[in-house]
Amino acid sequence: MSTLQTNSMPQDKFLRIATNLLYKTFLDAPRDEAKKLFRDLQEGKCTPLVRVQMEDNSEVRFDVTLDSTQYQGKLNFTGFRNSVAILLKNLHDSLESDAQKITVFRDNDNSDNMMFGVLGITQEREQVNVLALGADTTASRDAAVKLQLMFLDRDQFRQPAGEQQTV
């Protein structure tokens, strides 16, 4: 894996923590709890998930946000949960594969704001949606890491007509 550090933590370890937190929050939690959190996220709230004690005994609070502005169709809890499940499976598979490094895209203006190059692509009827995981690790008084679930514009992933897609 990459030796990229996130708040003095290797990227693969950070992603393992993030995927485990999201899994427990949206897929392993009771449906009514996960659905309540989803509703809060749909309202634009930045929701605290958990505080994690690090190896150096510091404590980091993980929050989560959702940007669904690029979602095609009407986003409901089932569609959201399916997208999260596929994204987390793809992240897990990428982390387990020695041959595959995960690309990290960083904001030029803020190197603490990043997006991971593993996607969760879902299709419901004719609607294709692309979910990505980002993180904002900007240091703050209460040491929060903001996990950012965001639906991306699917059109940026389309191949021009006539080109064959390689898998």
Number of C-alpha atoms within 10 A of each C-alpha: 16 12 9 12 12 18 14 8 14 14 19 20 14 15 21 15 14 20 20 14 20 20 17 13 19 21 16 12 13 11 14 9 11 18 19 12 20 22 13 15 18 17 11 13 15 16 17 16 17 14 14 14 11 10 8 6 8 9 14 15 15 21 20 23 22 20 16 18 11 14 19 18 13 9 12 12 18 10 16 18 18 17 22 25 17 16 23 25 17 16 24 16 13 17 19 13 12 9 8 12 15 17 11 14 13 16 10 9 7 11 12 16 18 19 19 16 14 21 21 20 19 18 13 10 7 8 12 15 22 21 25 22 24 21 23 20 19 15 11 8 5 9 16 19 23 22 27 20 21 19 23 20 15 16 10 7 9 8 10 8 6 6 7 8 8 4 3
